[in-house]
């Protein structure tokens, strides 16, 4: 069989194709989610690569989604404000290994901001525990003037999309209080934080959390 040499254009295409295949294979072997898509209607405003909470890139393959509430009731403390705080490195985390608090999405009644790629680890659940190492963190705003019902509804839609995108089951959609918080530096056990407080019944999982999961499940079925 006679082989003819490739021209320069075909050689460049072949190199690009081989590099793409190799990158996909390496990410798969490392257990990193290959998908980098952002949900529809989300403003992507990432913490700069190499700075603050992303000063060290820590790959993650998400298998959980963790739901939080900001507990920041200040007027104007919506999704944009929290995204900017992460971008400026304003949220310090003295007891975690990266030195900053960070999460993936912030939701209010009219907007959603993404601060971290979903295949990178944040610091939002349990210091250096399984919650941070395996879950996408979503913070719901509760600032004055924010419509809580709409915020919860937008969060349910976002959660359903992330479940479908990453193959995460409803049983792995959990509140912050699911994770036991043990600090890595002094090994202090802080127990389970009662968060998100407005989806709990007297500090426990109950009808409010179940109603949220039902809403997520309905949106997931509709996708």
N, C-alpha and C positions, 0 to 999 in steps of 0.2 A: 504494500500500500504506500502510495506516495503522499507525503505531507507537504503542504505549501505553507510558507511563513506567513504569520499574521501581520496585517498592516498595523500602523501605530494606533489608530483609533480602536480597532478591535482588541489590541493588546491592553489599552487603557481600560476598556470596558471589562475585560476578563479580570484584570487586577482588582477593580472596584467590586465586582461580583464576588471574588474569592475573599476579599477583606470583609465584606458584609456577612458572608456565610460563617467566616471564622469568628467574627464578633458575636453573632447570634449563638454559635456553639459554645463559646467561652462563657457568655452570660448564663446560658442554660446550665452548664456544668457547675457554675458558681452558685446556683440556686437563686439567681436574681431575676425578677420579673422583667421580661423583654419589653412589655408595653410601656410606652411613655405618653400615651394620649391623656389629655386633660378633659374633664367632663364638659359637656356643652354648657354655655352660660357662665363659665367660671373665668375670672380674671387671673391670669397667671402672673404673679409678681414675686418671683423667687428670691430668697436670701441669696446674695451673690456667692457664687462658687468660690471656695477657698477662704470665706470670711465667716466669722461668728459661728452660728450653729452648723454651717457647712465648711468650717475650716479644715475638717477631715471628712472626706466622703465615705460614709459607711453604708455599703449596699444592703438592701433588705428585699426579701420576697414576702409581700404582705399576705398574711393568712387570717388576720382579724381586722376589724374596724372598731375603734374605740371612740365613744361619744362623750364629750365634755360640755361643761358650761363655763364661760369665762369668769363669772362672779365679779365682773367689772361693770358696775352700774353707772359709771360716769357718763354724762351726756356727751355724745360724739364718739364713744368707744365702740364703734361698729367694726365691721369686717376689715375695711380699709385701714383703720387706725391700728388694729392688731397686726395686720400684715406689715405695716410700716415699722412697728416696734420690733418685729423680728428682723427686718431688713437692716435696721440701725444697730442691732445687737443690744437693745435696751433691756431684754429679759434675761437676766443672769441666772444661772443655775449652779450655785456653789457646790452642791453635793453630787453632781453627775460628772461623767468623765469628759464631756465636751465643754462644759462651762456655761452653757446657755440653755434656756427653755425653748422648745420649738415643737411645732406640729404642722400638719399638712394643709388643712383647710380651715378657714374661718367663715361662718355663715351668719348673716343677719337677715332682716325681713325683706331686703331688696337686692342683696349682692352676696357673692361668694368669692373669696380670694384664696389662691393657692400659694403657699410659701415654701413648700418642699416638694420635690418629685416623689411620686408614690413608691419608687424603688429605692428610696434612701430613708434611713432611720431618723426618727425624731426623738425628742426628749419631752414626753408629755404624760406618761402613764405610771411608770414605776422605777425611775432611775435606770439601772442597767439590767432590769428584769425582762421577762419574756414579752411583756406588753409593749415596751419600746422597741424591742428587737424584732417584733413580728406584726405590728399593727399600724394602720393608717389612723392618724389622730384628726378628729373633727371637733372644733370648738364652736359652740353656739353662743352668740352674743346675747346679752341681757341689759344693754345700756338703756337709760331713760329715753323714752320715745320710740323704742324698738317694739314691733309687734311680735310677741312671743309665739303666737299660734302660727303665723306665717314663717317665722324662723324655724320652728319645728318641722313644718311641712317642707320647706326647702331642704332641710337637713335630711329628711326621709328620702326625698328624690335623689339627692347626691349619694346617699348611702346605697340605694338600690342600684344606681349606675356603677358605683365602685364594686359592688358585689358581682355584678355581671362581668365587668371588665377583668376582674382578677380571680374569678371563680371562688368567691368567698361565700360560704353558706350563711343563712340567717342565724344559725346557732353561734356563729363567730362574730356577730354584731353585739358588742358588749358595752356597758357603761364603764366609766373610769373606775368605779368602785369594784369592778371585777378583779382588778389587779392589786396584789398586796405590795405596798411600797416599802422597800428595804433599801436604805441608803448604802451606796457602795463604799464610801470612804470610812464611815464610822460604824457600819453595820446596824444602825438604829432602825428598828422595825416601827414604821408609822401606821401600820394596819391598812385599812381600806377607806379611802376618802369618799365621803358621801356626795358623789358627783356623777352625773348632772343633777343637782338637788331638785330642780323643778320637774324632773321625770321620775322622782322617787316618791313613795308613800311613806311618810314618817321615817325617812332615811333608809327604806328598804325597797327592793324590787316588788312591784305590785301592778295594779290596774293601769297606772300611767305609763310605766315602761312597756307593758304588754300592748297598750294602744299604739305606742310609737312603733313597736315591731310589726304590728298588724298593718300600719300605714306603709312601712318600708316594704313589706311583703306584697302589698297591693301594687305599689309602683314597680316592683321587680317583675311581677307577673305581666304588667302592661308593656314592658320593654320588648 
